[in-house]
Amino acid sequence: MNPAYATVDHTFTVPVDHRAPGGPTIEVFAREVVDPARADEELPWLLFLQGGPGSKSPRPSAGSPGWLDRALKTHRVLLLDQRGTGRSTPVTARSAARFPSPDQLAAYLSHFRADAIVADAELIRRRLCGDTPWETLGQSYGGFITLTYLSQAPEGLRACYVTGGLPGLTATAADVYARTYPRVRDRVLDFYARYPEGAPRLGKIAGLLATGDACLPNGDRLTPHRLRTLGLMLGMGDGFERLHWLLDEALGPDDAPTDTFLHQVMTLTGFTDNPLFAVLQETLYGQGAGPTDWAASRALDDFPEFAADADPLLLTGEMIYPWMFREITGLRPFADAADLLAARTDWPPLYDPHRLAANEIPLAAIVYHDDMYVDAGLSLRTAREVGATRVWVTNEWEHDGVSASGGRVLARLMDLAAGRA
């Protein structure tokens, strides 16, 4: 254990479906973190809601995000592995393959959205804090969860901080991707402007993959469309450099993809650790307004600059496509269930616009002006529609600003919520 942190592990048994508390259960894990010098003090709690969906909470270490050290100056922090992630009865390809039918798997997965995470959090809060409300820090998708929390259980909250994660309250998946593709296009072109060798190199690699059989170490075929999903990394502060150096070692002297490149691509695009990211990506926008129906795939046809033979070749971003569930080993057990989720029309609402308009819980949010993942226009619209909200708009950081800023983002959001800034 890092001596800078004192930690306590907690495991809670919760219903799969909170509306049926007598039914099947799962385990939800959370790690309490506190400054060792203040471990015996009565400190306010800060619940961290991780981005994703489908990502586990960070593990305290020497490389922990800067916001954690800032938070521990004043708070006791709870790092929640949201249901299905990390040590919280994880959803994996292996566990998915055990379900007798796609219908049963789809029904199970339908209980892993923000409303269920909020219900888990409230059960945990009552166990740890009794009736005392706590504060939340929601990064990216954690901000989506925050708005669901404010809609469904505001009595559990004292203040909320959101970093790059104010969702459009009524935006459909189609609305979101109509806005996302142009931002991804601009980000890829910015990458090519910074690293001019990137466009011809990616084009060359894609051409080789289209005419040959390049296999990843796990046996998956590396196709041009799987190659293009590497664009997902471009929305982070170090994304341009990570992609640049990945491509720098992509081809060997024989102009074939190197083992190093193939291994890294397998890791980056395999969804081994977080299949829920792919499975739940479009369900985030399901609120009874019709099926999501593979919205990212349908929207792709509206942007000819993303054609497979376009020059320059454009990478894709935070989009999930049906082919992924047939071609990627870590996603294949979910394929038929993902189709059922995409066709579902009766998703319950995640946000209560009337309750949010009357909100009195201080909500401080940072909106990254050039955010590739979460549309700033939709975020600012939501900020106007939610009471007690203060917003800071900046282009100083990318989507990972709360970690990259060394604690400055969280410190300012705390000041905003408290009326000190």
C-alpha positions as CSV (number, residue, x, y, z in Angstrom):
1,M,0.0,0.0,0.0
2,N,1.2,3.5,-0.8
3,P,2.1,5.2,2.6
4,A,0.4,8.3,1.3
5,Y,-3.0,6.6,1.5
6,A,-4.8,4.7,4.2
7,T,-7.4,2.4,2.5
8,V,-10.3,0.2,3.6
9,D,-11.9,-2.2,1.2
10,H,-15.7,-2.6,1.3
11,T,-17.9,-5.1,-0.4
12,F,-21.7,-4.8,-0.6
13,T,-24.4,-7.2,-1.7
14,V,-26.9,-5.5,-3.9
15,P,-29.9,-6.7,-6.0
16,V,-29.3,-7.1,-9.7
17,D,-32.6,-5.3,-10.1
18,H,-33.3,-2.8,-7.3
19,R,-37.0,-3.0,-8.2
20,A,-37.0,-6.6,-7.2
21,P,-34.9,-6.7,-4.0
22,G,-35.7,-10.3,-3.4
23,G,-34.2,-11.5,-6.6
24,P,-30.6,-12.3,-7.7
25,T,-27.8,-10.3,-6.2
26,I,-24.3,-9.2,-7.2
27,E,-21.4,-7.8,-5.2
28,V,-20.3,-4.2,-5.5
29,F,-16.8,-3.2,-4.4
30,A,-15.6,0.2,-3.2
31,R,-12.3,1.3,-1.7
32,E,-12.2,4.0,1.0
33,V,-9.2,6.2,0.8
34,V,-8.1,8.8,3.4
35,D,-5.0,10.7,4.4
36,P,-3.3,8.5,7.0
37,A,-2.8,11.6,9.2
38,R,-6.6,12.2,9.2
39,A,-7.8,8.6,9.3
40,D,-9.5,9.0,12.7
41,E,-11.2,12.3,11.9
42,E,-14.9,12.7,10.9
43,L,-14.4,13.9,7.3
44,P,-17.0,14.5,4.6
45,W,-17.3,11.8,2.0
46,L,-16.5,12.3,-1.7
47,L,-17.8,9.5,-4.0
48,F,-15.8,9.2,-7.2
49,L,-17.9,8.2,-10.2
50,Q,-15.6,6.9,-12.9
51,G,-15.9,7.5,-16.6
52,G,-16.6,4.8,-19.1
53,P,-19.1,3.2,-19.1
54,G,-17.5,0.0,-18.0
55,S,-14.3,1.2,-16.4
56,K,-13.2,0.4,-12.8
57,S,-12.2,3.1,-10.4
58,P,-8.5,4.1,-10.2
59,R,-6.3,2.3,-7.8
60,P,-4.3,4.4,-5.3
61,S,-0.6,4.4,-6.2
62,A,2.3,6.7,-6.8
63,G,0.8,7.5,-10.1
64,S,-2.7,8.3,-8.8
65,P,-4.5,11.2,-10.5
66,G,-3.8,14.6,-9.0
67,W,-7.4,15.2,-8.0
68,L,-7.1,12.4,-5.4
69,D,-4.4,14.2,-3.4
70,R,-6.4,17.4,-3.5
71,A,-9.6,15.6,-2.4
72,L,-7.8,13.9,0.5
73,K,-6.9,17.3,2.0
74,T,-10.5,17.8,3.0
75,H,-12.4,14.5,2.3
76,R,-12.6,10.8,2.8
77,V,-12.8,9.4,-0.8
78,L,-14.8,6.4,-1.9
79,L,-13.5,4.8,-5.2
80,L,-16.4,2.8,-6.5
81,D,-16.1,0.0,-8.9
82,Q,-19.4,0.5,-10.7
83,R,-21.4,-2.7,-11.0
84,G,-19.9,-5.1,-13.6
85,T,-16.4,-3.6,-13.4
86,G,-13.2,-4.3,-11.4
87,R,-14.0,-6.3,-8.3
88,S,-17.8,-5.7,-8.6
89,T,-19.0,-9.0,-10.0
90,P,-17.3,-8.2,-13.3
91,V,-19.0,-8.6,-16.6
92,T,-16.6,-10.3,-18.9
93,A,-16.6,-12.4,-22.1
94,R,-16.3,-15.5,-20.0
95,S,-19.2,-14.6,-17.7
96,A,-21.4,-13.6,-20.7
97,A,-20.8,-16.9,-22.3
98,R,-22.4,-18.7,-19.3
99,F,-25.8,-17.3,-20.0
100,P,-28.2,-19.8,-21.5
101,S,-29.6,-17.4,-24.1
102,P,-29.1,-13.9,-25.6
103,D,-32.4,-12.8,-24.1
104,Q,-31.3,-13.6,-20.6
105,L,-27.9,-11.9,-21.1
106,A,-29.6,-8.8,-22.5
107,A,-32.0,-8.7,-19.6
108,Y,-29.1,-8.9,-17.2
109,L,-27.1,-6.2,-18.9
110,S,-30.1,-3.9,-18.9
111,H,-29.5,-3.5,-15.2
112,F,-26.1,-1.9,-15.6
113,R,-27.0,1.6,-16.5
114,A,-26.8,4.8,-14.5
115,D,-30.1,4.3,-12.6
116,A,-28.8,1.0,-11.1
117,I,-25.4,2.6,-10.3
118,V,-27.3,5.4,-8.4
119,A,-29.3,2.8,-6.5
120,D,-26.1,1.0,-5.6
121,A,-24.6,4.3,-4.4
122,E,-27.5,5.1,-2.2
123,L,-27.4,1.7,-0.6
124,I,-23.7,2.1,0.1
125,R,-24.2,5.7,1.4
126,R,-26.7,4.6,3.9
127,R,-24.4,1.8,5.1
128,L,-21.4,4.1,5.5
129,C,-23.0,7.4,6.3
130,G,-26.5,6.8,7.5
131,D,-28.6,9.8,6.6
132,T,-25.7,12.1,6.0
133,P,-25.4,13.2,2.4
134,W,-22.1,13.1,0.5
135,E,-20.4,14.8,-2.3
136,T,-19.7,13.3,-5.7
137,L,-17.0,13.8,-8.4
138,G,-18.2,12.6,-11.8
139,Q,-15.7,12.2,-14.6
140,S,-17.1,11.9,-18.1
141,Y,-19.8,9.2,-17.8
142,G,-19.6,9.8,-14.1
143,G,-21.2,13.1,-14.9
144,F,-24.1,11.3,-16.7
145,I,-24.5,9.3,-13.5
146,T,-24.5,12.5,-11.4
147,L,-27.5,13.9,-13.4
148,T,-29.3,10.6,-12.8
149,Y,-28.4,10.9,-9.1
150,L,-29.8,14.4,-8.9
151,S,-32.9,13.2,-10.7
152,Q,-33.6,10.2,-8.5
153,A,-32.1,10.7,-5.1
154,P,-31.0,14.3,-4.5
155,E,-31.5,13.8,-0.8
156,G,-28.2,11.8,-0.8
157,L,-26.2,14.6,-2.2
158,R,-24.5,17.7,-0.6
159,A,-22.6,19.0,-3.6
160,C,-21.6,17.6,-7.0
161,Y,-18.6,18.2,-9.2
162,V,-18.7,17.1,-12.9
163,T,-15.7,17.1,-15.2
164,G,-16.4,16.7,-18.9
165,G,-19.7,14.9,-18.4
166,L,-22.8,17.0,-18.6
167,P,-25.1,15.0,-20.9
168,G,-27.8,16.3,-23.1
169,L,-31.0,15.5,-21.1
170,T,-33.2,14.7,-24.0
171,A,-30.5,13.9,-26.7
172,T,-31.0,10.6,-28.5
173,A,-28.1,8.5,-29.6
174,A,-28.7,9.8,-33.2
175,D,-28.4,13.4,-31.9
176,V,-25.2,12.6,-30.2
177,Y,-23.4,11.0,-33.1
178,A,-24.6,13.6,-35.6
179,R,-22.5,16.0,-33.4
180,T,-19.7,13.6,-32.7
181,Y,-18.5,12.7,-36.2
182,P,-17.5,16.3,-37.1
183,R,-15.6,16.7,-33.9
184,V,-13.7,13.5,-34.5
185,R,-13.0,14.5,-38.1
186,D,-11.5,17.8,-36.9
187,R,-9.4,16.1,-34.2
188,V,-8.0,13.6,-36.7
189,L,-7.1,16.4,-39.1
190,D,-5.4,18.3,-36.2
191,F,-3.4,15.1,-35.6
192,Y,-2.3,15.0,-39.2
193,A,-1.3,18.7,-39.1
194,R,0.8,18.1,-36.0
195,Y,2.3,14.8,-37.4
196,P,2.2,15.0,-41.2
197,E,3.7,11.5,-41.6
198,G,0.6,10.1,-39.8
199,A,-1.8,10.3,-42.7
200,P,0.4,8.4,-45.3
201,R,1.5,5.9,-42.7
202,L,-2.1,5.1,-41.6
203,G,-3.1,4.9,-45.3
204,K,-0.3,2.5,-46.0
205,I,-1.1,0.3,-43.0
206,A,-4.8,0.2,-44.0
207,G,-3.9,-0.7,-47.6
208,L,-1.7,-3.6,-46.3
209,L,-4.5,-4.8,-44.1
210,A,-7.1,-4.7,-46.9
211,T,-5.0,-7.0,-49.1
212,G,-3.5,-9.3,-46.5
213,D,-4.2,-11.3,-43.4
214,A,-2.6,-9.6,-40.4
215,C,-3.5,-11.4,-37.3
216,L,-3.3,-10.1,-33.8
217,P,-1.7,-12.2,-31.1
218,N,-5.1,-13.6,-29.9
219,G,-6.0,-14.7,-33.5
220,D,-8.3,-11.8,-34.4
221,R,-7.8,-10.5,-37.9
222,L,-6.7,-6.9,-37.9
223,T,-8.9,-5.1,-40.5
224,P,-8.8,-1.5,-41.7
225,H,-12.0,-0.7,-39.8
226,R,-10.5,-2.0,-36.6
227,L,-7.4,0.0,-37.2
228,R,-9.5,3.1,-37.5
229,T,-10.9,2.7,-34.0
230,L,-7.5,3.8,-32.7
231,G,-8.9,7.3,-33.1
232,L,-10.6,6.8,-29.7
233,M,-7.4,7.9,-28.0
234,L,-7.2,11.3,-29.7
235,G,-9.6,13.0,-27.2
236,M,-7.1,12.7,-24.3
237,G,-4.4,15.1,-23.5
238,D,-1.6,12.8,-24.5
239,G,-3.6,11.1,-27.3
240,F,-1.7,12.6,-30.2
241,E,1.6,11.6,-28.9
242,R,0.5,8.1,-27.9
243,L,-0.9,7.5,-31.5
244,H,2.2,9.1,-33.1
245,W,4.6,6.8,-31.2
246,L,2.4,3.7,-31.8
247,L,2.6,4.4,-35.6
248,D,6.3,5.1,-35.4
249,E,7.0,1.4,-34.7
250,A,4.1,0.1,-36.7
251,L,6.0,-1.3,-39.8
252,G,9.2,-3.3,-39.9
253,P,12.0,-3.3,-42.6
254,D,9.8,-5.6,-44.6
255,D,6.9,-3.2,-44.5
256,A,4.8,-5.7,-42.6
257,P,3.1,-4.8,-39.3
258,T,5.5,-5.4,-36.4
259,D,4.8,-7.7,-33.5
260,T,5.0,-4.7,-31.2
261,F,2.3,-2.8,-33.1
262,L,0.0,-5.8,-33.4
263,H,0.3,-6.5,-29.6
264,Q,-0.5,-2.9,-28.8
265,V,-3.4,-2.7,-31.2
266,M,-4.9,-5.9,-29.7
267,T,-4.7,-4.4,-26.2
268,L,-6.1,-1.0,-27.3
269,T,-9.0,-2.4,-29.3
270,G,-9.8,-5.7,-27.6
271,F,-12.2,-4.6,-24.8
272,T,-10.8,-7.4,-22.6
273,D,-11.0,-5.4,-19.4
274,N,-14.0,-3.3,-20.2
275,P,-16.5,-5.0,-22.5
276,L,-19.3,-2.9,-20.9
277,F,-17.8,0.1,-22.6
278,A,-18.9,-1.4,-26.0
279,V,-22.1,-3.1,-24.8
280,L,-23.5,-0.1,-23.0
281,Q,-22.2,2.8,-25.1
282,E,-25.5,3.5,-26.9
283,T,-27.8,2.4,-24.1
284,L,-26.7,5.6,-22.3
285,Y,-29.1,7.5,-24.5
286,G,-32.0,5.1,-24.3
287,Q,-34.9,6.8,-22.6
288,G,-38.1,5.5,-24.3
289,A,-37.7,7.5,-27.5
290,G,-37.4,4.5,-29.7
291,P,-34.5,2.1,-30.2
292,T,-30.9,3.3,-30.3
293,D,-30.6,0.9,-33.3
294,W,-26.8,1.2,-33.8
295,A,-26.9,4.9,-34.1
296,A,-23.2,5.4,-34.7
297,S,-23.2,3.0,-37.6
298,R,-26.2,4.6,-39.1
299,A,-24.8,8.1,-38.7
300,L,-21.6,7.1,-40.5
301,D,-23.4,7.1,-43.8
302,D,-24.1,10.8,-43.4
303,F,-20.4,11.7,-43.4
304,P,-18.7,10.6,-46.7
305,E,-15.4,11.9,-45.5
306,F,-15.3,8.8,-43.3
307,A,-15.5,6.5,-46.2
308,A,-13.1,3.5,-46.1
309,D,-11.4,4.7,-49.3
310,A,-11.3,8.4,-48.4
311,D,-8.0,10.3,-48.6
312,P,-6.8,11.1,-46.0
313,L,-8.1,8.1,-44.1
314,L,-10.2,9.3,-41.1
315,L,-10.1,7.4,-37.8
316,T,-13.2,6.9,-35.7
317,G,-13.7,7.8,-32.1
318,E,-16.0,6.8,-29.3
319,M,-18.3,4.9,-31.7
320,I,-19.4,1.3,-31.3
321,Y,-20.3,-0.7,-34.5
322,P,-22.2,-4.0,-34.9
323,W,-19.1,-5.6,-36.6
324,M,-17.2,-5.3,-33.4
325,F,-19.3,-8.0,-31.7
326,R,-18.5,-10.5,-34.5
327,E,-14.9,-9.7,-35.1
328,I,-13.4,-9.0,-31.6
329,T,-12.9,-12.0,-29.4
330,G,-13.7,-10.1,-26.2
331,L,-17.1,-9.0,-27.5
332,R,-18.3,-12.1,-29.4
333,P,-20.2,-13.6,-26.5
334,F,-22.3,-10.4,-26.3
335,A,-23.2,-10.2,-30.0
336,D,-26.8,-11.3,-30.0
337,A,-27.5,-9.6,-26.7
338,A,-26.1,-6.3,-28.0
339,D,-28.5,-6.6,-31.0
340,L,-31.4,-7.0,-28.6
341,L,-30.3,-4.0,-26.5
342,A,-30.0,-1.9,-29.7
343,A,-33.6,-2.9,-30.6
344,R,-35.1,-2.2,-27.2
345,T,-37.8,0.6,-27.1
346,D,-38.8,0.7,-23.5
347,W,-35.8,2.1,-21.7
348,P,-36.9,3.9,-18.5
349,P,-35.9,7.6,-18.3
350,L,-32.6,8.5,-16.7
351,Y,-33.2,12.2,-16.1
352,D,-36.1,14.1,-14.6
353,P,-36.1,17.5,-16.3
354,H,-38.6,19.0,-13.9
355,R,-36.7,17.9,-10.8
356,L,-33.4,19.0,-12.3
357,A,-34.9,22.4,-13.1
358,A,-35.8,22.8,-9.4
359,N,-32.5,21.4,-8.2
360,E,-30.9,23.1,-5.2
361,I,-27.9,20.9,-4.7
362,P,-24.8,22.9,-5.7
363,L,-23.5,21.5,-9.0
364,A,-20.1,22.8,-10.4
365,A,-19.0,21.5,-13.8
366,I,-16.1,22.0,-16.2
367,V,-16.9,21.9,-19.9
368,Y,-14.0,21.4,-22.2
369,H,-14.6,23.6,-25.2
370,D,-13.0,21.1,-27.6
371,D,-14.1,17.9,-26.0
372,M,-14.0,15.1,-28.6
373,Y,-16.3,12.8,-26.5
374,V,-19.0,15.0,-24.9
375,D,-20.5,17.7,-26.9
376,A,-19.9,21.2,-25.4
377,G,-23.1,22.5,-26.9
378,L,-25.3,19.9,-25.3
379,S,-23.4,20.3,-22.0
380,L,-24.0,24.0,-21.9
381,R,-27.7,23.5,-22.8
382,T,-28.0,21.2,-19.8
383,A,-26.2,23.7,-17.5
384,R,-29.0,26.2,-18.4
385,E,-31.7,23.6,-17.6
386,V,-30.4,22.4,-14.2
387,G,-30.8,24.6,-11.1
388,A,-27.9,25.6,-8.8
389,T,-25.4,24.9,-11.6
390,R,-22.2,26.9,-12.2
391,V,-20.1,26.1,-15.2
392,W,-16.5,26.7,-16.1
393,V,-15.7,26.5,-19.9
394,T,-12.1,26.2,-20.9
395,N,-9.9,24.8,-23.7
396,E,-6.9,24.5,-21.4
397,W,-7.3,20.8,-21.1
398,E,-8.7,17.9,-23.0
399,H,-11.3,15.4,-21.7
400,D,-8.9,14.1,-18.9
401,G,-8.3,17.5,-17.4
402,V,-9.3,16.5,-13.9
403,S,-6.4,14.1,-13.8
404,A,-4.0,16.1,-16.0
405,S,-4.4,19.3,-14.0
406,G,-2.8,18.0,-10.9
407,G,-5.8,18.8,-8.7
408,R,-6.4,22.4,-10.0
409,V,-9.7,21.4,-11.8
410,L,-11.2,19.8,-8.7
411,A,-10.0,22.7,-6.4
412,R,-11.7,25.3,-8.6
413,L,-15.0,23.3,-8.9
414,M,-15.1,23.0,-5.1
415,D,-14.7,26.8,-4.9
416,L,-17.4,27.3,-7.5
417,A,-19.9,25.0,-5.7
418,A,-19.1,26.8,-2.4
419,G,-19.5,30.2,-3.9
420,R,-15.9,31.1,-3.4
421,A,-15.2,31.7,-7.1
